[in-house]
Amino acid sequence: MICFPNAKINLGLNVVSRRDDGYHNIETVFYPIELKDALEVMPSGEKFPYQLFPTGLDIGDQPQNNLVIKALSLLSAEKQIPNIDIHLLKAIPAGAGLGGGSSDGAFMLTLLNETYGLGYTHQKLHQFALKLGADCPFFLKNQPAFATGIGNELEEIDLSLQDYFLVIVKPDISVSTQEAYAQIVPKQPSMSLREIVKMPIQEWRNHMHNDFEPSIFIKHPSIGAIKQQLYDNGALYASMSGSGTAVYGFFAEKPTLFFPNHFIWTNY
């Protein structure tokens, strides 16, 4: 059985407070996009519980750290799952803030549940997904959502950006989550993103912010330059996605852009 785990972007991100457990409370809007991996599970004739066959973009050389395998481990600890071959075609770049790994993990939970009739409810799958990562539960329903807590408390919102051209640009730069949070001073936003996303997209530039951008742009000015180039070419709104290094822009008309040696994805 095959499925196609999709990416997401963050529309704004406010780091609002530090938690006693060392994490941070945030608010952001998760928005699903059509950039997708492919994930297939097939019966295996081998004696191993699983074999992972990755293709496409590099996923590293330690399969046990992949969220697809961690999702399998969570379910197989409770239910009997036959030996399987897993084929993962990666098209969503890692470290981009696009949730590619989280999406793969969440889709794997659903894929195994449906393929092998495990009988887990959405609520139980949500609990499993949260063990994989804070943004994994979002991909179970995959609908635009206002997210709070550590990104795990989701409130579905009515939002469609299908009428706009979307461009995503990712340079060959990595920023760890620890590095991204190191320079952050949590604060309550003057206006909630729940209200800002209701405004016309042309007004987002003046109100919607990503708290990770200032310090990351100082350390990696080329990322800030990508955002400025998107605006210079007519973007209605542009931003870094989460704490990753991908920058996206929404356009009213199909843009002509040139970003040599960068990962680029468009919805047109």
C-alpha positions in Angstrom: 0.0 0.0 0.0 1.3 3.4 -0.9 0.7 7.0 0.4 2.2 10.4 -0.2 3.3 12.3 2.9 3.1 16.0 2.2 5.0 19.0 3.5 3.7 22.0 5.4 4.8 25.6 5.9 4.5 27.8 9.0 2.6 31.0 8.5 4.3 33.1 11.2 5.8 31.7 14.4 5.8 33.4 17.8 7.8 32.0 20.7 5.6 33.1 23.6 7.1 31.5 26.7 9.6 29.0 28.1 8.2 25.9 29.7 9.4 24.2 32.9 10.3 21.1 30.8 12.8 23.1 28.8 10.7 23.4 25.7 9.0 26.5 24.5 5.3 27.4 24.0 4.7 28.8 20.5 1.9 29.9 18.3 2.0 29.3 14.6 -0.3 28.4 11.7 0.5 25.1 9.9 -0.5 25.0 6.3 -0.3 21.8 4.2 1.3 22.1 0.7 1.5 19.7 -2.3 5.3 19.0 -2.0 5.2 15.2 -1.3 7.3 12.2 -0.5 6.2 8.7 -1.4 5.9 5.9 1.2 5.1 2.3 0.4 4.8 -0.8 2.6 5.0 -4.3 1.1 5.1 -7.8 2.5 8.7 -9.0 2.8 10.0 -12.5 2.1 13.0 -11.8 4.3 13.4 -12.8 8.0 14.0 -9.3 9.2 11.1 -7.3 10.8 11.7 -4.6 8.2 13.9 -3.4 5.4 14.1 0.3 4.5 14.8 1.2 0.9 15.3 5.0 0.6 15.6 6.8 -2.7 15.6 10.5 -3.7 17.1 13.0 -1.3 19.5 11.7 1.3 18.0 10.5 4.7 21.3 9.7 6.4 22.8 6.3 7.1 21.0 5.4 10.4 17.6 4.1 9.5 16.7 3.5 13.1 16.6 7.3 13.6 14.1 7.8 10.7 10.6 8.6 12.0 9.1 6.0 9.6 11.0 3.3 11.5 10.2 4.9 14.9 6.5 4.9 14.0 6.8 1.2 13.1 8.5 0.5 16.4 5.8 2.2 18.4 3.0 0.1 16.8 4.9 -3.2 16.6 5.5 -2.9 20.3 1.7 -3.3 20.8 0.5 -5.1 17.7 1.6 -7.9 15.5 2.9 -6.6 12.2 4.3 -8.9 9.5 7.8 -8.5 8.2 7.7 -5.6 5.7 9.7 -3.8 3.0 9.5 -0.1 3.2 10.2 2.1 0.2 10.6 5.8 0.9 11.1 8.3 -1.9 12.3 11.6 -0.4 11.4 14.8 -2.2 11.0 17.0 0.9 14.4 18.3 2.0 15.5 17.9 5.6 16.2 20.8 7.8 13.9 23.0 5.8 11.1 23.6 8.3 8.7 21.8 6.0 8.0 18.9 8.3 9.1 16.2 5.9 10.3 13.7 8.5 7.3 14.4 10.8 4.9 13.9 7.9 6.6 10.6 7.0 6.2 9.4 10.6 2.5 10.4 10.9 1.6 8.9 7.5 3.4 5.7 8.5 1.2 5.4 11.6 -2.0 5.7 9.4 -0.6 3.5 6.7 0.1 0.6 9.1 -3.1 1.1 11.0 -5.2 0.9 7.8 -3.1 -1.8 6.0 -3.1 -4.3 8.9 -6.4 -3.4 10.5 -4.8 -2.5 13.8 -8.0 -0.7 14.9 -6.4 2.4 16.5 -8.6 5.4 16.9 -7.6 8.9 15.8 -7.0 9.8 19.4 -4.6 6.9 19.9 -2.8 7.7 16.7 -2.5 11.3 17.9 -0.8 10.0 21.1 1.6 7.9 19.0 2.3 10.9 16.7 3.2 13.1 19.6 5.8 10.7 20.7 7.4 11.1 17.3 7.5 14.9 17.4 5.5 18.0 18.3 4.3 18.7 14.8 3.6 15.1 13.8 -0.1 15.1 15.0 -0.8 17.9 12.5 -0.3 15.5 9.6 -3.0 13.1 10.8 -5.8 15.4 9.7 -3.6 17.6 7.4 -5.9 20.6 7.5 -4.8 24.3 8.1 -4.5 24.7 11.8 -3.6 27.3 14.5 -1.1 25.5 16.7 -0.1 26.3 20.2 1.7 24.6 23.1 4.8 23.0 21.6 2.9 22.8 18.3 0.8 19.9 19.4 -2.4 21.8 20.4 -4.3 22.2 17.1 -7.3 24.3 16.2 -8.5 23.8 12.6 -9.0 27.1 10.8 -10.8 28.0 7.5 -7.9 29.1 5.2 -7.2 28.5 1.5 -4.2 29.9 -0.4 -4.9 27.9 -3.5 -5.4 31.0 -5.7 -1.8 32.1 -5.1 1.5 30.9 -6.7 3.8 29.4 -4.1 7.6 29.3 -4.3 9.9 27.6 -1.8 13.6 28.1 -1.9 16.1 26.2 0.3 19.8 27.0 0.3 22.4 24.4 1.3 22.5 25.6 4.9 21.5 23.8 8.0 20.4 25.4 11.3 19.8 23.1 14.3 16.7 23.6 16.5 19.1 24.3 19.5 20.8 27.0 17.5 17.5 28.6 16.4 16.2 28.9 19.9 19.5 30.0 21.4 18.9 33.7 20.6 15.2 33.8 21.2 13.7 35.9 24.0 10.1 34.6 24.4 7.3 37.2 24.4 3.6 37.5 24.0 2.7 38.8 20.5 0.8 42.1 20.2 -1.7 40.3 17.9 -2.4 36.6 17.7 -1.8 34.8 14.4 -5.3 33.4 14.7 -6.5 36.9 13.9 -3.7 37.9 11.4 -4.5 35.0 9.0 -8.0 36.4 8.6 -6.5 39.6 7.1 -5.9 39.9 3.4 -2.6 38.3 2.5 -1.2 41.7 1.3 -1.4 42.9 5.0 0.5 39.9 6.4 3.9 41.5 5.8 3.1 44.2 8.3 1.8 41.9 11.0 2.9 38.3 10.6 6.5 37.5 11.8 8.7 34.5 12.4 10.7 35.0 15.6 13.6 32.9 14.4 14.3 35.2 11.4 16.3 38.1 13.0 19.0 36.0 14.6 19.3 33.5 11.8 19.4 36.2 9.2 22.3 37.8 11.1 24.3 34.6 11.1 23.2 33.5 7.7 22.5 36.7 5.6 22.0 34.6 2.4 18.8 33.3 3.9 17.5 36.8 4.5 18.6 37.7 1.0 16.4 35.0 -0.4 13.4 36.5 1.4 14.2 40.0 0.1 14.6 38.6 -3.5 11.2 37.1 -3.3 9.7 40.4 -2.2 11.7 42.2 -4.9 10.1 39.9 -7.5 6.6 40.7 -6.3 5.8 38.3 -3.4 2.7 39.3 -1.5 4.1 37.6 1.6 7.5 35.8 2.2 8.9 34.1 5.2 11.2 31.5 6.6 9.3 28.4 7.5 9.5 27.5 11.2 13.1 27.2 12.4 14.3 25.6 9.1 16.2 27.3 6.3 13.5 27.1 3.6 12.0 30.5 2.6 8.6 30.7 0.8 6.8 33.4 -1.0 3.2 33.7 -2.2 2.6 35.5 -5.5 -0.6 36.8 -7.3 1.0 36.2 -10.6 3.5 33.5 -11.8 6.9 34.8 -11.0 10.2 34.4 -12.9 12.9 33.6 -10.4 16.5 32.5 -10.5 18.1 30.8 -7.6 21.1 28.8 -8.8 22.3 25.9 -6.7 19.3 26.0 -4.4 16.4 23.6 -3.9 13.4 25.2 -5.5 9.7 24.0 -5.5 6.7 25.6 -6.9 3.0 24.8 -7.1 2.7 25.7 -10.8 
